[in-house]
């Protein structure tokens, strides 16, 4: 299944206009960034780069798709040029891409990804690129907060039923990069090699005449891996039935309603008294980083948090204001920096790089937003790395585990002020601009604003 038509009409109308004007092959530079972070967020965790590269590699239009475009009244005039059909038939992505590797911490205003490509190619990929990168980074950023809140406890993502099937698979991947222990989603487990977790539902218990019958059936079926959901009728009685049915070999019990903190204390006591110290307590039920933090502050003995809707749909910040803007365009053989000066939407001109300095404590001391051709200061790291040249990957796809390890290391580098919930109306600090970038902004402003 291709990605060429997973785009907006105006990408094709602009492409057709570039073609008619004879500038479709003009070299251009575009960048993806987030102007302002979602409310109460201090950082982003980058994800989705690998799926972006897959989409760019496979980009092409087949005859049926071109016929569809030609049938649209909005494009009818453009297709009066026979050369447009030939152009679309041969259209491939042949550009260069730099990106922050998956699992990297990013701040507002920093380019997550940079594209240098012929203008028509750079234009037509905008929508799918933003869709993939924006969704994965949204979920990874939310999952990172949940994982940090859980401390030593594990977090399992299981919100597949709260998202479109493809979005759910993407969310499971992003959540695992961010540090979740696994997912309940079987297709995500198959496609990405993720650990998969699950228990029986309330329905399973209700199918049987008694809760004890249900638990015994489940344990007989899965004698070494059973986690029993104990709150269908009465949680304490359910825990007692789980102890009777499972004994010391029971893998876990799951609490899904009520005062999870108090119930976890009571159930832990019951399990320990029954000689079931290794049986884990799993908690679920509309959890997020805030509710998990409150449970931990109360000392709730919870081993695993199952987080669904509020993670997979990132309910407090379900979208990310990710944008794709032209940073430079070839004019007469010279790459000319461009910028936007709309109210509240000013952007920095030119192809850019992010330089990161870590302090002696291993945490981020500062980020500098610089021009891509500026030397990297000693003791700093350039965050954008080449991932594609001429439409081909620079190297093979890295194992997903590498992105997960990078994320774990990156999250250890986040300073406390970025970990806190940002109060309403307050915006976290972004990168500082380099002197050259500041001078270029003034130069471009003087050139384009009259």
Buried (B, 14 or more C-beta within 10 A) or exposed (E): EEBBBEBEEEBBBBBBBBBBEEBBBBBBBBBBBBBEBBBBBBBBBBBBBBBBBBBBBEBBBEEEBBEEBBEEEEBEEBBEEEEBBEBBEEBEBBBBBBBBBBBBBBBBBBBBBBBBBBBBBBBBBBBBBBBBBBBBBBBBBBBBBBBBBBEEBBBBBBBBEBBEEEBBBBBBBBBBBBBBBBBBBBBBBEEBEBEBBBBBEBEBBEEBEEBBBBBBBBBEEEEEBBBBBBBBEEBBBBBBBBBEBBBEEBBBBBBBEEBBBEBBBBBBEBBEEBEBEEBBBBBBBEBBBBBBBEBBEEEBBBBBBBBBBBBBBBBBBEEBEBBBBBBBBBEEEEBEBBBBEEEEEEBBBBBBBBBBBBEEEEBBBEBBBBBBEBEEEEEBBBBBBEBBEEBEBBEEEBEBEBBBEBBBEBBEBBBEEBBEBBEEEEEBEBBEBBEEBEEBBEBBEEEEEE
